[in-house]
Amino acid sequence: MAHPKRRASSTRRDKRRTHYKATQPTVATCPTTGEPHLYHRAYWLEGKLYYKGQVIMEKE
């Protein structure tokens, strides 16, 4: 297996990584409540946990 002869400097490493950018997460709007939330994530609203427009759990 090939190994580098010299250690790559942090500057060289960081130059290579400049193309990786953080993107903003996609936000969906719930059809039932109209609340914005992250895709594929459950969210709390007024003591109820919603997922895919349905109540999954309620706070006691």
CYANA upper distance limits for C-alpha pairs under 8 A (distance plus 0.5 A):
  8 ALA  CA     12 ARG  CA      6.86
  8 ALA  CA     13 ARG  CA      7.03
  9 SER  CA     13 ARG  CA      6.73
 10 SER  CA     14 ASP  CA      6.47
 11 THR  CA     15 LYS  CA      6.65
 12 ARG  CA     16 ARG  CA      6.97
 13 ARG  CA     17 ARG  CA      7.01
 14 ASP  CA     18 THR  CA      6.83
 25 PRO  CA     38 LEU  CA      7.66
 26 THR  CA     38 LEU  CA      6.84
 26 THR  CA     39 TYR  CA      7.17
 27 VAL  CA     36 PRO  CA      6.75
 27 VAL  CA     37 HIS  CA      5.98
 27 VAL  CA     38 LEU  CA      5.29
 27 VAL  CA     39 TYR  CA      6.66
 28 ALA  CA     36 PRO  CA      6.03
 28 ALA  CA     37 HIS  CA      5.91
 28 ALA  CA     38 LEU  CA      6.39
 28 ALA  CA     39 TYR  CA      6.27
 29 THR  CA     34 GLY  CA      6.12
 29 THR  CA     35 GLU  CA      5.98
 29 THR  CA     36 PRO  CA      4.87
 29 THR  CA     37 HIS  CA      6.75
 30 CYS  CA     34 GLY  CA      5.30
 30 CYS  CA     35 GLU  CA      5.89
 30 CYS  CA     36 PRO  CA      6.85
 30 CYS  CA     37 HIS  CA      7.80
 30 CYS  CA     52 LYS  CA      7.98
 30 CYS  CA     53 GLY  CA      6.61
 31 PRO  CA     53 GLY  CA      6.88
 32 THR  CA     53 GLY  CA      5.81
 32 THR  CA     54 GLN  CA      8.28
 33 THR  CA     53 GLY  CA      7.95
 37 HIS  CA     41 ARG  CA      7.82
 37 HIS  CA     42 ALA  CA      8.49
 37 HIS  CA     43 TYR  CA      7.33
 40 HIS  CA     51 TYR  CA      8.41
 41 ARG  CA     51 TYR  CA      7.30
 42 ALA  CA     49 LEU  CA      7.00
 42 ALA  CA     50 TYR  CA      5.98
 42 ALA  CA     51 TYR  CA      5.08
 42 ALA  CA     52 LYS  CA      8.25
 43 TYR  CA     49 LEU  CA      6.05
 43 TYR  CA     50 TYR  CA      5.95
 43 TYR  CA     51 TYR  CA      7.31
 44 TRP  CA     48 LYS  CA      5.99
 44 TRP  CA     49 LEU  CA      4.99
 44 TRP  CA     50 TYR  CA      6.76
 45 LEU  CA     49 LEU  CA      6.97
 45 LEU  CA     50 TYR  CA      7.87
 47 GLY  CA     58 GLU  CA      6.44
 47 GLY  CA     59 LYS  CA      5.80
 48 LYS  CA     55 VAL  CA      6.94
 48 LYS  CA     56 ILE  CA      7.99
 48 LYS  CA     57 MET  CA      6.40
 48 LYS  CA     58 GLU  CA      4.97
 48 LYS  CA     59 LYS  CA      6.78
 49 LEU  CA     55 VAL  CA      6.20
 49 LEU  CA     56 ILE  CA      5.96
 49 LEU  CA     57 MET  CA      5.60
 49 LEU  CA     58 GLU  CA      6.65
 50 TYR  CA     54 GLN  CA      5.88
 50 TYR  CA     55 VAL  CA      5.08
 50 TYR  CA     56 ILE  CA      6.12
 50 TYR  CA     57 MET  CA      7.95
 51 TYR  CA     55 VAL  CA      7.10
 51 TYR  CA     56 ILE  CA      7.02
